[in-house]
Amino acid sequence: MTVENDILIPFQAQLLSEQKEVLFTPAGVSMRPFIEGGKDSVVLKSVTAEPQVGDLILASVATPNGGKTYVLHRLIRIQSGEKGKVYILQGDGNLVGEETCSREDIIGRVTAIQTPSGSRKCLTRGRIWYHLLPVRKWLLKIYRHTVLVWCYN
């Protein structure tokens, strides 16, 4: 069953504010190769400490038309802005494009990634991924033609 983000995420945010864990299956391909949308699940917890570069976070971000949307992306930088810290996010599968948000826009942090078989993926592998940006295009192509074919079909 698929639930729209505008319904699901505020409910998740409420559970996280009550210090509960949330398990859900995100959609999309922006977090490849570490999260396979529609297949892998993530465990979210509330962000009680300062988010760290490399964390996978669920946040509300502004859209080009002035609205808001939700993303589950990696925190790649923290900058100082006029209104305090600005958190810059990017999907692991994205070669270009970044999103920004404030601390108040961060809903939760991924503490585990679970495959359909129930095994857990290592979170630390993704922390160096951002630095591989110059070669990610080719690494993602290899991933799509090998791992996805072997493991998810």
FENPE-V872394 format. One record per backbone hydrogen bond with DSSP energy under -0.5 kcal/mol. NH is the residue of the N-H (numbers start at 1). CO is the residue of the C=O. E is the energy in kcal/mol with one decimal. If there is no record, write none. Layout:
nh	co	e
NH	CO	E
NH	CO	E
//
This chain:
nh	co	e
7	4	-1.5
8	4	-2.9
9	5	-2.1
10	5	-0.5
11	7	-1.1
12	8	-2.4
13	9	-3.0
14	10	-1.9
15	11	-2.0
16	12	-2.8
17	13	-2.2
18	14	-0.9
18	15	-0.7
19	16	-2.0
20	15	-2.1
22	44	-2.0
24	42	-2.0
26	24	-0.7
32	29	-1.6
34	31	-1.3
35	31	-1.9
37	28	-0.8
37	35	-0.9
38	26	-3.4
39	36	-2.0
40	36	-2.5
41	114	-2.9
42	24	-2.9
43	112	-2.5
44	22	-3.3
44	42	-0.5
45	109	-2.2
48	46	-1.0
54	75	-3.3
55	52	-2.5
57	55	-0.6
57	73	-2.9
58	108	-2.5
59	57	-0.5
59	71	-2.5
60	105	-2.1
61	59	-0.5
61	69	-3.1
62	100	-0.6
63	67	-2.2
66	63	-2.0
69	61	-2.5
71	59	-2.4
73	57	-1.8
73	71	-0.6
74	90	-1.8
75	55	-3.0
76	74	-0.7
76	88	-2.7
77	88	-1.4
79	86	-2.8
81	84	-2.7
84	81	-1.4
86	79	-3.5
87	101	-2.9
88	77	-2.7
88	86	-0.5
89	87	-0.5
89	99	-3.3
90	74	-2.0
93	30	-3.3
94	30	-0.6
94	91	-1.4
99	89	-2.4
101	87	-1.8
105	102	-1.0
106	103	-1.1
107	58	-3.0
107	105	-0.5
108	58	-1.5
109	45	-2.8
110	56	-2.9
111	43	-3.1
112	43	-1.0
113	121	-0.6
114	41	-3.2
115	119	-2.9
118	115	-1.9
121	113	-2.7
126	123	-0.8
127	124	-1.1
128	125	-0.9
129	126	-0.6
130	126	-0.6
131	128	-0.8
132	129	-1.7
133	130	-1.4
135	132	-1.9
136	132	-1.1
136	133	-0.6
137	133	-0.5
138	135	-0.5
139	135	-2.1
140	136	-3.1
141	137	-1.5
142	138	-2.4
143	139	-2.3
144	140	-2.7
145	141	-1.7
146	142	-1.1
146	143	-0.7
148	143	-2.1
150	146	-2.7
151	147	-3.2
152	147	-0.5
152	148	-1.5
//
